[in-house]
Each structure stands twice: as structure tokens, then as C-alpha cells.
Amino acid sequence: MNSEDVKNTRLLLNRFNASALGEGDVNAGANVLAGMALSLCNLLRPDSVANSADGSRVSLGSSFLVTGALSSELVTDRVVSPLQFIQNNIHGHITQLGEVEGHRKATNENFGMNVLSGPGGPNREVDAILERIEETGFDHAKVSEIRKLLKPPVARMVSPIREQPILFATAAKPATVSELLKTAHAGRPFLHLVLRDQGDGRKFAQVASEVLDGCTMDDSVMRGVKGNWMVTDPEQIMCRPAETKEQGPGWLSRMLWLSDLSDGPDFGHGEGFKGASAFDLISSYDAAMEYVLVRRLDEYRFELNHVPTTIKFQGNQSEWIQYLRGVEPSLPGITATLRSLPASLFYGLVRMRGIFLKDAAAFAQWVLSFSRVLAARMIHAHRRVSEDRKEASLEATIRKLRERLTTFPQKEREFYRPIGIPANDCRRGLEVLADRGIATRDGDRWLRVTN
């Protein structure tokens, strides 16, 4: 982390008025800003990519975890609530359409009319290709025709949004998530989880990993699903000592951490900024979210022409990867976890405020600096959690050793074998007890200190 990164990050946060966005707390404002930008990418079509200045191609979107009461509340208010409102509206339209069609069908039946349903005319060409392949084999089918099978189907009379309406959902139980995945729109869900106790990470581990890694749904069409998570942790459960190893970070380590705490580089105070208000920024975000969702749901235009969402990221992706590989020893896996972070932040922030093309290259450098600061804070947060958990584990070992201490000298193996702890942990615990004046060493044996 260098002074240039800190300077660029503060310039970016000033431009977006992170202090006002965080209601006076710049750290919270920066977390909310990052959460907004990443959420816009997580709502894009599955084929959305960024082409960086060095020719790299990066998929857009990134999972993230928000820990801390203020940041979690602000992200819930600014991101989760609007998305829930939109998802409920979609459900309401589908329900209403079903009621109208049911009434229309009943009316038509009363008048002896037949109603056609299912795939319409635009799919007849593909149907003919399939029939010819089934009858004569691939040798008699044109390559150009076969390629059409590899692209999304053209517009249909019955939109996939009716069959796959889930864009965003808040997870209540693992079983609920498994059901939601079956109706995830375009196979790309954006899911939200509120951590309520230390066991939640373990309970959601399997289904959460399936979403992150991608999985094939066991249904009639064996559809692939791969999405992103937004996890809010208002009570900072992730920062508490775990009672068991299974309650450690696990799959939650595979996403960006945005913390309220003083984790690593400070974002500053945003002094002297006279730009847009928080209200204006939130309005810009709402408009950007509407733009993204309209493009995602505009299936006729995009499936007919197969136009993926592609943006130009003026930053250097190879520079970012080089940085991540340098900090990989500090947090194994961070290179894969944060690979798409700068490009995703760039898209989301540009979409929110509309950066002029002449400013895009300089702004991309700000975004790269912001990404490095976020990564450094994430590494610091993981290190603090790891140290806290090691300390908690040591204290648990000390309590067990203290119960076995007697005035009769015992060898170390007489402590660690019955307890079932590593020999090194046992020795460290006994040494702490000695420092506290509770135990003493007699040769290769240990005993309780008597007053």
C-alpha cells in the first residue's frame, strides 16, 4: 500500500461523497459505495464481461460480505430493500398475468375457441434443424445451422421470466435456496444472507458453494446455475471467536470483506467536498439499477441478436493480478476471490455517475487504487479474525489444562493425549499458565503451584 493509492482512493470517495453516503462515516460510506457498484454487476446478464486495456477479458460481478452494524444497515437500506421491492413487483406482474390468462382461457373455452401456447414462430427454424439432425445426423446439417443451437433461443411468446422469475432473493434456509435456484433467471441469481449466529456459515456452506462454483440443477433440462452472494453481518459474528473449526470463515472467505472496523488503511474524512448529495447519488444508483435490469430482461432484442454486455475497462488487469499474487501469501485464495474486483467496481461506478470518456483512464487508476485499499483492509480483517480465533483456541486449551493440573508432577503427554490436542498447543498453554503463576515446571514435568 502506497501513498498514491490512499490519495487516489480519497479522490474517488470525495467524488462520490462517501462521507454523506455513510451518514458521516467515511468507512461505512466506502463500504456502501462498493456494495452498490458490485450489486449492479451482479444483476447483469451472465455473459457480461469487461475488456481491459491490456487485452484481458474479465467476467463482471463479485460476491461480498458486509460486517458491522452501520454498514450492514445502510447496505440493507440502499441495496437490499430496492431489490426486494423490484422482485416483488415482478412476482406481482406474473401473478396478475396468470390470472388474466386464466380468465381469457375460460372465456375462449366458453365460445369454443382454441388458444395456442408454448414456443412460437421464431423457433420453428431451430425445430427444423433438430429434426433434420435426428433423421440424417450431423453430416447432413450445415455448420452455420448447428451454431444456432449453441446460442440462446430467439424470442418466445412465453417469456422465460415467467418460468425463471428469481433475480434477487434473501435466503432464509438452505432448503429454500435450493428451491430458488430452480427458478433463477438466466441461471444467474443474486442472493442475500443475513448472518444471525455462528452456525449460519456452516449451515449454508454446501448450497452457498454450489452458487459460487456453479452447479447443474437436477431438473428436466439440467440447467446450469452460477451466481453471487451479498452477506450482511450486523452483529459482527464473523469477528467473534469460533467455538469449532467448522464455524470458521469457510465459503465466506471467498468474497470481498467490507468491514466497519478500523481494518487496515483508513479512508479519511472526506473534508472539503462540495459535490452531489447522498440523495442524488442514491437516485443515480436507482436509475442505474433500472437500466441494468431493463437490459437484462429485454430478452427479445438481446436473444434475437445475441448481444452480450461488454464494457471497456481502461485499467490494466495484469497490473491488478500482479498485485494480488504479491499479497497471496498473506491471504491464500485472494487472487481468485478478487480477480474481477476493479473491472466490476469500474462498471458500477461509471454506470452510477457517468464518467466522461476523456476521464475514463484516470478514473480507472482511481478504481485500481480503491481496489488495493479494499484488498488491504480485507487482509487485515482476516488477520485480526484469525488472531482472535487463535487466542480463543489457546484460552480453551488453557482451561482444559488447568483442570488436569495437580500437585503431582505430570509429563506433557499426560496432558495432551487425554485432551486430544497437539503437543505444541499443550506446551504453549502450560507456558502461559506458568506465566500466570498457576503452573510450574519440574524437569520434564508440570504441576500446580501451591500457595
Secondary structure, 3 states (H helix, E strand, C coil): CCHHHHHHHHHHHHHCCHHHHCCCCHHHHHHHHHHHHHHHHHCCCCCCEEEECCCCEEECCCCEEEECHHHHHHHHHHHHHHHHHHHHHHHHHHHHHHHHHHHHHHHHHHCCCCCCCCCCHHHHHHHHHHHHHHHHCHHHCCHHHHHHHHCCCCCCCCCHHHHCCECEEECCCHHHHHHHHCCEHHHCCEEEEECCCCCHHHHCHHHHHHHHHCEECCCCCCCEECCEEEEEECCCHHHCCCCCHHHCCHHHHCCEEEECCCCCCCCCCCCCCCCCCHHHHHHHHHHHHHHHHHHHHCHHHHHHHCCCCEEEECCCHHHHHHHHHHHHHHCCCHHHHCCCHHHHHHHHHHHHHCCCHHHHHHHHHHHHHHHHHHHHHHHHHHHHHHHHHHHHHHHHHHHHHHHHCCCCCEECHHHHHHHCCCHHHHHHHHHHHHHCCCEEEECCEEEECCC
